Amino acid sequence: SLWAQGHPRVYHLPGCTFFRSMTLRFPVRIVLMVVLVAAVPHLEPKEPLDHEHPAPPGTRWGAVVINLARRPDRLARFQESLNQSQPWLASSGRLCRIAGREGSDLVSQPSSAGSDGGSMRGLKPLKPQPANSTRIPLHLYDSQQLVKDGWVSQKALSSANEGAVWPEMTAGGIGLYLAHADAWRQVVEQRLDYGIIFEDDLTLFAPSFEADVKALIEGRSIPSSTNKTVPWDMLYLQRCNDPAWRKQRAHQEEPPPRLNQPSEMVPIVPQDTIPCTGAYILTLAGAKMLLAEGLPADVQLDKQMGEISGLRRAALSPPIAQCEEIVPAAEPQKTPCRDTDVQLSNMKKVYRDTDVQLPPTLLRRRRLTDDLKTALKDLAEEASGVPCEEPALHSEKEGHPAVDDCYV
């Protein structure tokens, strides 16, 4: 079809422009179309002009938010926050929803080869995808098929089944990882120059968010402390442990304030672990690299991103967005809870145990980066917080925000 969303498609050839609405006689139009298609087999459509939200010539960008189907409340909070503080993005028509993957669907790994993968919780498993499929699995029912097709490592499955602690893999961590991989695929399939990826608990925005993001997607650089250009394939808009604006933790009564100063571009040292992936921008090259080098999922996403050779990462400091996962206590003298679907089983373990047991792989490391040390300290402090129970999570009125799914 030469029409999309009510706009006529315009095709450009050297020296001419061809519209569907040409007033040629029917036989002549057919012959002309055949000649054009035969002469230019890879004819590419040019996107309709967006006069309300113009992008620079040659720039294609879009945004996605990752959200579980059973959490319309979180999507509603994200949309409300966007409507209030970032209406330019909410009304841009460039935002769509990527379905989260349910970690609870993951079955226990089979004890021996040839097992059927264990109980399916009363659900009929989907047909396995072919090994060469580029579609990211939507469900995690067949854990061994996930390994066979190269989406998840056997080590990750073992960690998830053993109730490991971040940064080792959890069941929810596998679901989150594959949802992010689906977002990367969206960037590649749509041939976007820039893709903005959000998690649905990202609800806090700095006053400079709009100006900074628009500058980035228009190809204008944000200065670094040395006034040198910092090249990047992946740019963190949010980080949990940046001292200039930290994410609130369960033991903190008030959200940490953001340092009131312009953000600078900060290069990320290879192999450094940057906790949290609440909001970041990918270039097309970065998305391709993550799909090629970031699978199978072996450890949790924020940890594994630091292990991808050649991925140039940078961050804005102070961050220009922040996640909000602490739910206030419903009753006086009650403890606020932490709303997380990724670390939920592990939070219950941390809350139950007096001492936080770090993974043996971390204890054997000779060097822990400062970011990783801080993240592990925060994890230990989460022992003072309680994971939210299901009723508390859905106490707000559930609606159906106007964020369409990326894939229909």
C-alpha positions in Angstrom: 0.0 0.0 0.0 1.2 3.5 -0.8 -0.8 4.9 2.0 -0.1 4.7 5.8 -2.0 6.4 8.6 -3.9 8.6 6.1 -0.7 10.1 4.5 0.2 9.6 0.9 3.6 8.0 0.5 6.1 9.9 -1.6 8.8 8.0 -3.5 12.0 9.7 -4.6 14.0 8.8 -7.7 16.9 10.7 -9.2 15.4 13.6 -10.9 11.7 12.9 -10.3 9.0 12.4 -7.7 6.2 9.8 -8.1 2.8 10.2 -6.3 0.0 7.7 -6.1 -2.4 10.4 -7.1 -0.9 10.9 -10.6 -3.6 11.7 -13.1 -2.5 9.3 -15.8 -4.8 6.9 -17.6 -5.0 3.5 -16.0 -2.9 1.5 -18.5 -0.2 4.1 -18.5 0.0 4.2 -14.7 0.3 0.4 -14.5 3.1 0.4 -17.1 4.9 3.2 -15.3 4.7 1.5 -12.0 6.1 -1.7 -13.4 9.0 0.1 -15.0 9.7 2.0 -11.8 9.7 -1.1 -9.6 11.8 -3.1 -12.1 14.3 -0.3 -12.3 14.6 0.3 -8.6 14.0 -2.9 -6.7 14.7 -1.4 -3.3 12.5 1.6 -3.5 12.3 3.1 0.0 9.3 5.2 1.2 10.0 8.5 2.7 8.1 9.1 5.9 5.2 11.6 5.8 6.2 15.1 7.1 5.3 15.7 10.7 4.7 19.4 10.8 3.8 19.5 14.5 6.9 17.5 15.6 9.4 18.0 12.8 12.6 16.0 12.8 15.8 17.0 11.0 16.2 15.7 7.4 17.4 12.1 7.5 16.7 11.6 11.2 14.3 8.8 12.2 13.5 8.2 15.8 11.0 6.5 18.0 10.3 5.5 21.6 9.1 2.4 23.4 8.0 1.6 26.9 8.3 -2.0 28.3 5.2 -3.1 30.3 3.7 -6.4 31.5 0.2 -7.1 30.4 -0.9 -7.6 34.0 0.4 -4.2 35.0 -1.9 -1.6 33.4 -1.5 0.4 36.6 2.2 1.0 35.9 1.5 1.9 32.3 -1.1 4.4 33.5 1.4 6.0 35.9 4.0 6.2 33.1 1.5 7.8 30.7 0.2 10.2 33.3 3.7 11.4 34.1 4.5 11.7 30.4 1.3 13.7 29.7 2.0 16.1 32.6 5.8 16.7 32.1 6.6 15.6 28.6 3.5 16.3 26.4 5.7 16.7 23.3 6.7 13.0 23.6 3.3 11.7 24.7 1.6 13.3 21.7 4.3 12.7 19.2 2.8 9.5 17.8 6.3 7.9 18.1 5.7 6.0 21.3 4.6 2.4 21.5 4.4 -0.4 24.0 6.7 -3.5 24.1 5.1 -6.4 25.9 7.0 -7.5 29.0 7.7 -11.2 29.4 6.4 -12.9 32.5 9.2 -14.4 34.6 6.6 -16.5 36.4 6.1 -18.4 33.1 9.6 -19.8 33.4 9.5 -23.5 34.4 12.1 -25.3 36.4 14.9 -26.6 34.1 14.7 -30.3 33.4 16.9 -32.6 35.5 18.0 -34.6 32.5 18.2 -34.4 28.8 15.0 -35.4 27.0 12.7 -34.0 29.8 9.6 -32.3 28.7 10.7 -29.2 30.7 8.5 -29.9 33.8 5.1 -28.7 34.7 3.5 -26.1 32.5 1.4 -24.7 35.3 -1.7 -26.0 33.5 -1.0 -24.0 30.4 -0.4 -25.5 26.9 3.1 -24.4 25.8 3.4 -22.5 22.6 5.0 -24.2 19.6 8.8 -23.7 19.7 10.2 -21.1 17.4 12.6 -22.2 14.7 16.3 -21.7 15.6 16.7 -19.1 12.9 13.7 -17.0 14.0 14.3 -13.3 14.6 11.2 -13.0 16.7 12.0 -12.5 20.3 10.0 -15.1 22.4 6.9 -13.6 24.0 6.5 -16.4 26.6 9.0 -18.3 28.7 7.1 -21.6 29.0 9.8 -23.8 27.3 13.0 -23.0 29.1 15.1 -25.5 27.2 13.9 -24.2 23.9 15.0 -20.7 25.0 18.5 -22.2 25.5 18.4 -24.1 22.2 17.5 -21.1 20.2 20.2 -19.0 21.8 18.0 -16.5 23.8 19.1 -17.6 27.3 22.2 -19.4 28.6 22.0 -22.6 30.7 23.8 -20.7 33.4 21.0 -18.0 33.5 18.4 -20.7 33.9 20.3 -22.3 36.7 20.6 -18.9 38.5 16.9 -18.1 38.0 15.9 -21.5 39.4 18.2 -21.2 42.4 16.9 -17.8 43.5 20.1 -15.9 42.8 20.7 -12.3 43.8 21.5 -9.5 41.4 23.5 -9.3 39.2 23.1 -13.0 38.7 20.0 -13.9 36.7 16.4 -14.1 38.0 13.3 -15.4 36.3 12.0 -11.8 36.1 15.4 -10.7 34.9 15.1 -13.1 31.9 11.7 -11.7 31.1 13.0 -8.1 31.3 16.1 -9.0 29.2 14.1 -10.4 26.3 11.7 -7.5 26.4 14.6 -5.1 26.0 15.9 -7.3 23.2 12.5 -6.9 21.5 12.9 -3.1 21.9 16.3 -3.3 20.2 14.7 -5.3 17.3 12.1 -2.6 17.0 14.9 0.0 16.4 16.5 -2.2 13.8 13.3 -3.3 12.0 12.1 0.3 11.8 15.6 1.5 10.7 15.5 4.2 13.4 18.6 6.4 13.8 17.7 6.7 17.5 15.5 4.6 19.7 14.5 5.8 23.2 13.7 2.9 25.5 11.8 3.3 28.8 10.8 0.9 31.5 7.3 1.6 32.9 8.5 2.7 36.4 10.3 5.6 34.8 8.1 8.5 36.0 10.4 11.3 37.1 11.8 13.8 34.5 14.3 16.6 34.9 13.3 20.1 33.6 15.9 19.8 30.9 14.6 16.4 29.6 12.9 17.7 26.5 15.6 20.1 25.5 18.4 17.5 26.0 16.6 14.6 24.2 15.6 16.8 21.3 19.2 18.0 21.0 20.4 14.4 21.0 18.0 13.1 18.3 18.8 16.1 16.2 22.4 15.1 16.2 23.6 17.9 18.5 26.1 16.9 21.1 25.9 17.7 24.8 29.2 18.9 26.1 31.4 16.8 28.4 33.4 18.2 31.4 36.4 18.4 29.0 34.4 20.0 26.2 35.3 17.1 24.0 32.7 15.1 22.0 31.9 11.7 23.6 31.1 9.1 21.0 28.3 6.7 22.0 26.1 3.8 20.7 24.1 3.7 24.0 23.4 6.7 26.2 22.0 6.3 29.7 19.3 8.9 30.5 18.7 7.3 33.9 21.1 5.6 36.3 20.3 4.3 39.8 23.6 5.2 41.5 24.6 8.6 40.0 25.4 10.7 43.1 23.9 13.7 41.3 20.4 12.0 41.3 20.0 8.6 42.9 17.0 6.4 42.7 15.0 6.2 45.9 15.5 3.1 48.0 13.1 1.4 50.4 15.1 2.5 53.4 14.9 6.2 52.4 11.9 8.2 53.6 12.2 10.9 50.8 13.4 10.6 47.2 16.9 11.9 46.8 17.0 15.4 45.2 18.5 16.0 41.8 21.6 18.3 41.7 20.4 21.5 40.1 22.9 21.9 37.3 23.1 21.2 33.5 23.8 17.6 32.5 27.2 16.7 31.0 28.1 13.8 28.8 30.1 11.2 30.7 31.9 8.3 29.0 31.4 4.9 30.5 34.5 2.8 31.0 34.2 -0.6 29.3 33.3 -3.5 31.7 31.8 -1.1 34.2 28.4 -2.1 35.5 25.8 0.7 35.4 22.9 -0.4 37.6 19.4 0.1 36.1 18.2 0.4 32.5 15.1 2.6 33.2 15.7 5.0 30.2 18.4 5.1 27.5 18.9 6.0 23.9 20.3 3.6 21.3 21.7 4.4 17.9 20.9 2.0 15.0 24.4 0.7 15.2 24.1 0.1 19.0 20.8 -1.8 18.6 22.4 -4.0 15.9 25.4 -4.7 18.2 23.3 -5.6 21.2 21.2 -8.1 19.1 24.4 -9.6 17.7 26.5 -9.6 20.8 24.1 -9.3 23.7 22.4 -12.7 23.4 22.1 -15.2 24.9 21.1 -13.6 28.2 23.6 -14.8 30.8 23.4 -12.3 33.7 21.0 -9.5 34.4 20.8 -6.9 31.7 22.5 -4.0 33.3 25.5 -6.2 34.2 25.7 -7.9 30.8 25.6 -4.6 28.9 29.0 -3.7 30.4 30.5 -6.9 29.0 29.7 -6.3 25.3 32.9 -5.6 23.5 32.8 -2.6 21.2 29.6 -1.1 22.6 30.4 2.6 23.3 28.4 3.7 26.3 28.0 7.2 27.8 25.6 8.7 30.3 24.2 12.1 31.2 25.1 13.3 34.7 23.0 14.4 36.5 20.6 11.9 34.9 17.6 13.6 33.2 15.1 10.9 34.2 14.6 8.6 37.2 12.6 5.5 38.2 10.1 5.4 41.0 9.4 2.0 42.5 8.8 2.7 46.1 5.1 2.5 47.0 4.1 4.6 50.1 2.7 2.7 53.0 -1.1 2.3 52.8 -1.4 2.6 56.6 0.4 4.6 59.3 3.5 2.9 60.8 3.6 0.5 57.9 6.8 0.1 55.8 6.9 1.3 52.3 7.2 -1.5 49.8 9.3 -2.0 46.7 7.4 -2.5 43.5 9.6 -4.8 41.3 8.7 -7.7 39.1 12.4 -8.4 38.3 13.9 -8.8 41.7 10.7 -9.9 43.6 11.7 -13.5 44.4 15.1 -12.3 45.4 13.8 -9.4 47.5 11.8 -12.0 49.5 15.0 -13.9 50.0 16.9 -10.8 51.0 14.2 -9.7 53.4 14.0 -13.2 55.0 17.7 -13.7 55.4 19.7 -11.8 58.0 22.8 -11.7 55.9 22.8 -11.0 52.2 24.7 -13.8 50.5 26.6 -12.5 47.5 27.0 -14.8 44.4 30.3 -16.9 44.5 31.2 -15.5 41.1 31.4 -12.0 42.7 33.2 -13.2 45.8 35.9 -14.7 43.6 36.5 -11.4 41.6 39.7 -9.7 42.3 38.3 -6.2 41.5 34.9 -4.8 42.0 34.2 -1.5 40.2 32.9 1.4 42.3 29.5 1.2 40.5 29.2 -2.4 41.3 30.2 -1.9 45.0 27.6 0.8 45.4 24.9 -1.4 43.7 25.7 -4.3 46.1 25.6 -1.9 49.1 22.1 -0.8 47.9 21.1 -4.4 47.5 22.0 -5.1 51.1 20.1 -2.0 52.3 17.0 -3.3 50.5 16.8 -5.8 53.3 15.1 -3.1 55.3 12.3 -2.9 52.6 9.5 -5.3 51.9 8.5 -6.4 48.4 5.0 -5.2 47.5 2.2 -7.7 47.7 -0.2 -8.0 44.8 -3.1 -6.1 46.3 -0.9 -3.0 47.0 0.3 -3.0 43.4 -3.2 -2.6 41.9 -4.7 -0.3 44.5 -4.9 2.6 42.0 -7.7 2.8 39.4 -6.6 0.8 36.4 -7.1 2.4 33.0 -6.2 1.9 29.5 -3.6 4.6 28.5 -3.3 5.5 24.9 -0.1 3.7 24.2 -0.5 1.3 21.3 1.4 -1.9 21.1 4.5 -1.8 18.8 3.3 -5.0 17.2 -0.3 -5.8 16.4 
